[in-house]
Every structure is written in structure tokens, then in C-alpha cells.
Amino acid sequence: MATTAITGARVFDGEKPLGVQTVVLDGPKIRRIGGDVPDGAEVVDGRGATLLPGLIDAHVHSSPGSLALALRFGVTTELEMQGLHTRENRAHITEDDTVADVRSAGFAITPPGGHPSELMPEGFRPARDLPPVMPLMPFSTTPEQAAAFVPQLLARGSDYIKFMIDDGSVEGHPGLPILDQATLDAGVAEAKKHGALTVAHTLTLDATRMAVEAGIDGLVHVFMDRPHTAEIVDLIAGADMFVVPCIALDASMMGITGSDLADDPRVARRLDDQWDKTLRSSYDRYPQGNLEDVLATVRALAAAGVDLLAGTDASMPETFFGGLAHGASLHRELQYLVAAGLTPAAALRAATATAARRFGLADRGRIAEGLRADLLLVDGDPTQDIGDTLGTRAIWRRGARLVDA
């Protein structure tokens, strides 16, 4: 792979702006930041643009074609929170520079009949090729079962352990089976014995409190059933938890579609008809919710010093999972984070360096010598106007430039 020099672009290194710098790529790695253009290098003119680390969506559910779609929007890594891309099933993805890289929880620990079973219409079966190794289905109703499943999930290739804490009240199915505190505690304690990162699905304040009590490392939703309190913000901050708010998902749950995003020509040209239709729909399961409450919660968490990560909960191209599309919705999530009070630079950190650090992805999320050359070049300056992240000029995954960006 040839040496590439990106010249004249402002550089945001995942943590802070570096000003205009030349960034040299040598094969799949970043060789150097600053200095002269090496002899024989392919030169990419970045004048008028900003170079960012490849974006990380910290909450997705993959479907056929979704990793390719994500990459077309500069999302070079997706973190799957329930799905098939555990280690034994993704060797082909690791080497494929036309799709986003992926990490996966496999399937989450939940009771039989618990969330997310209520989301699927009766008789619905997603169209997908079965992987070589089917992930473990860790249905648990007792502390002993939850603890026993953790080492099995890790042995089967889960990169982190996810717990569903959901009684169905937000999804319009109150009374769903839910993990009790003792079962949750036992599963989390077992994961800690193995040094595994733990995350929890928590759409309500009560579920959030359960996760804090159990010692969960990160919440992959922000609660949306009521306004925040100083107590719950202090609990989250005091536990050094990270939060993936998924504000775009909350908006969809409240009936807010992604039609305005789909109308943006920078988005429209990258979506096929089914993803366009999906983005223009919504979950619409919690219309009584208040998005301003969610934004205020995110604002309070940020003020308390909680690490916020950008994620979408994008899933498959079906209207009952509407309002979201892989790649495109991460850019909307960045806009929501800014609407909640984060600076554009803080929102960019949520989708780059902070996400990489909290998920132990030490080889990406920043523009630094020796790291993966996962990069996004955009017109304008998203550290001043977060909407500029959609102005894609070029995308690289492991130093390979995406030809249809």
C-alpha cells in the first residue's frame, strides 16, 4: 500500500484541534503528523477541510449491508450491542476495508421472554445469512444462571458483556420479565472476575439505579421515562460509569422521525430506498416522552464529568426500527449532543477518543503516530459547526481510501 500525505487540512486528533498539519499514512498505520511530504507519496489536498479520526458508533445492531453503509458515512468502527459479530464470526470483516470494523457483545443476558423480544412483530424473521458459529443465547432468571453464562459468552467471542434491564414500560409492553437485582449483581460480579467490560440497557431511571448498584461499567442508553435528579447524576458520576445516551433513539421512541436528516442531500445520496424509508419512520413507542428532559439529563451528566459516548441504536432497515440508519444517524447524534450543551469538540471526542478509551480500543479513535489509519476528511470545520461532519471528502479504513465515499 502506497504512502499517502494529507496536506493543508485542519486536524482534530480525537481530543483537541492541532491546527493545519500534514498527516502521513504508511500502509494501514499513521506514520507521522507534521513535517514535509515524503518523496513519492500520493498527496491528498485537504485545504478547506478537517481531518478527523474515523468515527465510532458505540451502540448498533448489525444487519446485512449495515457495516458498508456505516463506513460510507465515515463510521469506521461499530460496537454491536446485540448481534452475531463475535470474534469467531468476523475474520472476514477484519480484513475487509470496504466495511466498518466491529466489536460485539454477542447476545445480552436477559430473562426468557424479556427485552428485546417485544420489539419484533409476530412471525418476523430477519433476513440474514447464518454465521459459522451461532452466538450463545444467555437467558437467565437466577444468579447462578447469569454467573454461569458469563465465562461461556467470553469463550464464545463476546468482547464485552451486556445486561438487559427493561420491564417494557417504555416500549409499550409493561410487565416484561426483567432481571432482578440479585441476578444482575451475580452476572456483573462474575464478569469482573474475568476482567470483562460490562454494559447495561437502561431506558428507565429505576433500571439505571439497578445498574449503578450492580457496578456496571457503562450505560448504553440514558433513561427517558422522567427528568433526571441530582441524586442519580451523582450516582453515575461517582461510579465512574460511561453513558451512551442514544438521543436519536429516544427521539424516535417519542415519534420523531429522521425525515429532515434523510432530506439532506449529503445523506440522501448514500441511502437506498429501504434505508430512506426506515429513516423517515420512527419507533413511536413512547410518544408521551419529553426530548427536552433527555437533553437536560445529558447536559447534567456532562457537567458532572461523566464520559459520554456517541451511539445510535441503529438496527435493520425496517420501519418498526425507524428513525435511524447506520452511519447517518451518528452524525445526527453528534448534533443532538451539541444541542444538549456539549461543545462540538466534546461531541467529536464522544465519537472518537473517548469511545475508544472506554472500550479498550487502543489502536484507534485518535490521530497519532502508529495508530490505525482510520480517518475521515470533511469539508469545513466541525469543531465550530458540528453539521460539517456530513460534508465527506474522503474516508480511509486502515489506510485504504474508500472509493465510493
N, C-alpha and C positions, 0 to 999 in steps of 0.2 A: 504494500500500500504506500502510495507516494506521500512525501512530506507536504503539508498544507500550511500556509501562513494566512491568517485572517488579519487584515490590516485596517486601520482607520476607525475601528468600532470602539464605542464606549464599552467597558467591560464591567459587568456586575458579577462578582466571583462567587455568589451564593450567600455571602454575608454582607458585603459592602461594595459600593462602586469603586473602581480603580482608575477611572478616567479612561482616556484613549490609550490603548495598548495593542501591540501586535501579539497574537497568540499563535504559537506554532504547534501543529499536530504532527506526530510521528507515528504512523500506523494507528493503532487503536488508543493511543495514550496522548496526553498533553505533554509536549516536550518542554515548552518554555513559555513564559509570559514576559513580554518586553524584549528589547533588543532588535537587531536587524533581521531582515528576511533572509533565510538561508539560501545559498545558491541552489538553483534547480527546483525550488519549492513552487507548488501551484499557489498562486496568490488569489485570495478572495477579497474583493474590495468591500469593506464594511463601513465606509463613510456614510453618516446619517443613520446608522443603526446601532443597536446594543446587542452585545453577546452575553447570553445567559447560560448557566448550566442547563442541561436537559431537565425538564420538569418531572416531578414525581407526584403521581396521584396516589394518596395514601388510603384510599378506600374505593375499591372497584369489585365487580363480579364479572369475570370474563365471559365472552361468548364468541362464536365463530366470527373472525374478522375484526374483533374489537381491539386487539393489540396493534394491528396495522392501522386502524383508524386513529388510535391514540397517538401513534408516532407521527402521523400526518399533521398533528397539532403541536408537535414538539414535546409531547409527553414520552420520555424515553424509558421510564420505569413505572409500572403499575404494581400496587400492593393489593393483592387479591384477599378479600376478607371472607370469602367462602367460594370454593371452586375446585377445579381439577388440576391446577398447575403446581402441584407439589414437586419436589426435586426430581423424582423418578420419571415425571411426565413432561419435563421441559428442556431436555437436552437440545432438541431441535430449535427451540426458541432462543436459547443462549447464543447460538451461532448465527442467528438469522437477523441481519441488520436492516430488514425491511419491516420489522415489528418492534414494539416496545418490549423491553425486558420485563420480567415478572417475578414476584415472590408471592407465597401463598400460605394461608392458614390451613389449607385443606378445608374440611368441614368443621363447623363450630360445635362445641359441646352445648347441647340443648335437650330438653325432655322430648320423648316421643310425642308428636302432635304439636310441639311448640313452634315458636317463630323459627324459620320463615314459612312454615307450611301454609299459613293462611294467605300468603300473597299470590299463590298460584291458582288460577281458575280451575275448577274441577275438570279433570281429564287432560289438562295441559301437560305436554311433554316437550321440553325444549329440543330443538333440532341441533344436534351436535354429534361429532364422532366420538366414540368412547375412547378414553385414553388407554395406554397399555396396562396401567395399574389403576384400578378404581380406588379413590380415596376412602378412608375409613369413615363410617357414619357413627359418631360417638354419642348416641342417645343415652342420656344419664338421668336417673331420678334419685340416686343415693350418693353420699360422699364417696363410698367405696368404688362405685362405677366411674365417677368423674376422675378420681385419682388414678384408676387403672387405665383409663383411656389416654392419659397424657403421654406416658412413655411410648405407647403404641403410635400415637399421632406423630411424635418426633421421629420414631424409627421409620415411619412411612413417608417422611419427607416434608412435614409441615415446618415452615420457617418460624412460626410463632403460634401461640395457642389462643383461640378466640372462644369467648363465652357469650351466649345469648342470654340477656336478662330482660325479658319482654313479656308482659301479660296481655298483649294485644290491644290495650286500650287506645293507643294512638292510631293503630291500623284499622279501627272499627271492628275488632274482634275481641272484646273484653272477655276475660276468663280463660285465656290460653294457658296451658301448662307452663310453668315458669320454674327455673332453678331456684331452690330455696337457699338461704344463706349458708347453711352447713355444707351443702353440695358444692356451691361456688367456692367456699373457703378451702375445701379439700382439694379441688382441682387446681386452684391457684397455688396453694402450698406445694403441691406435687410439681407443678411447673417450675417453681422457684428452686426446688431441689435439683432440677436438671438444668438450671441456668437459662430457661426459656423465657422469652418476652411474652407477656400476656396482654390481651386487649379484650374489651367488652363492648357489646352492642347495648346502648343505654339511651332510650328515647324519652324516658321519664326521669323526674328528679329522684323518685324513690329508687329506681334502678341504679341511678348514679351513686346514690348513697351506699347501696349494697356493694357496688364495685369498689368504692373507696375503702369500705370496711374490710373487703377481702384482700386488698393490697394489689389490685390490678395496676399494671404499668401505664396503660393508656386507654382512653375512651374514644371509640371510633364514631361516636355521634355526640352532639350536645343535646341535652334534654330540651323538649319543645312543648311540654304539657303545662308549664307555668313559668312565671318570671323567676329569675334567679334570686337567691338570698345571699347575704354576706356570709352566712354560715357555710353554704355549700361551696361557694367560691374559695373560702379559706380552707375547707377540707381538701379540695382538689389541689390547690396550690401547696398546701402543707405536705401533701403526699408525693409531691414532685411528679405528678401524673402529666402526661401529654394529652391533648384533646384534638381530635379531627372533627371539626364541627359539622361538616357536610351541610352547610347552609342551603346549598342548591337543592339538596334532597328535601330539607324541611319546607322550602318554598313550594316544591312540587307536591308534598303531602298536604299543603294548605290550598292546593288548587291552582297555583301559579304556574303557568306553562313556560316553556323556553322559546316561545314564538319570536320574541324580539331578538334573541340570540340567533335563531335559525334564519331570520331575515337579514342578518349581517352578511354581506357578500363574502367576507373573509371566512365565514363559516359555511355558508350555503354551498360554495364550490367544492367543499370536501365531504359533504354528506350525500349518501344515496337516498332514494325515496323513502325507504323504510326507516332509516335513522332520522330523516327530516320529519316524518310523521310522528315518530316517537318523541322527538324533542319538542314538537308542538303540542304534545299531550301533557298529562300530569297524573300523579298518583291519586290526588284528590281524596285522601282517606281521613284527613283531619282539617276540614275547612274552618273549624272554629279556632284554629291556632292563630297566633299573632306573630308575624315575622319580626316585628319591631322588638318583641320580647327576646327572640333568639339573638338578634343583633346586639341587644343590650347585654345579654349573657356573655357573648363572645367578647364584647368590649370590656366587661368586668374581668373576665379571665385574663385577657391580655394585660390589663392594668395590674393584675396580681402577679404577673411574671410567669404565667403558665405557658409552656411551649404549645403553640398552635400549629397544626399541620394542615395542609390543603388536601381535601379529598372530596369525592363527589357522590359515591354510591351508584355510579353508572353501572348498568347491568346489560340487558339484552334489548334488541330492537323490537320491543312490544309496547303497545300503548299503555298497558296496565303497569309498566315500569317507566311511565312517561316523564317528560320534562328534563331528561338527562340524556347525554350522549358522550361516549368516551372521547377524551381529548378536549372537545369543545367546552364541555361543562366545567373542566378545571379552570379554564380562563374566566368563566362566569363566577366560579368560587373565589378566585382572586379578587374580582370586582366586589363580591359580597364582603370579603374580609376588609377591604378598604372602606366599604360603606359602614362596617361595624366600628371603624375608628383606627384600624391599623394603617400605618404609612404604606405606600406602595412597596418600599424596600422590605418592610416586615412581612408583607404578604408574599413577596418573592422568596424570602427566606423560608416561609412555611411550605413552599413547593420545591425547595431545593435543599439547602444545607441542614435545616432543622429536621426535615423528614428523614434525610439520610442518616443524621446522627442518632435520632431516636430509634431507628430500625437497624442500626448497626451496619449500614451500607457505607463502609469507609472508603470505597473506591469511586464514589460518585457524589453528586449534589453540590460540588464546588468546581470552580475553575482554578486548578492548582497543578503544579508540575507533578507528573507521574500518575495522575488520576485518569479515569476513563474519559475519552474524548466524546462525551455525550453533551451536545451543545445545541443551542437554539439562537439563531440570529434574527432579530426582529427590527423592523423599521421604527424609528422614533426612540423614545426613552421611557420605558415602563417604570423606572424609578421615580418619574414625575407624573406620568399618566398610565395607570395600570392597564387601560384599554389597549395600549400599544403591544401587549403580548401577542395579540392576534395577528399582527402585521408580519407574518412569517416571510423571511427572505431565504433562509437556509436552515436545514436540520442535519445534524450528524449523530449517528449512533456508533460508538466505538471507532470514531474517525471516518466512517463510511458515510458519505453525503447521500441523503435520501433524494432519489431522482425525481419523485413526483411531489416534492414539497412546494 
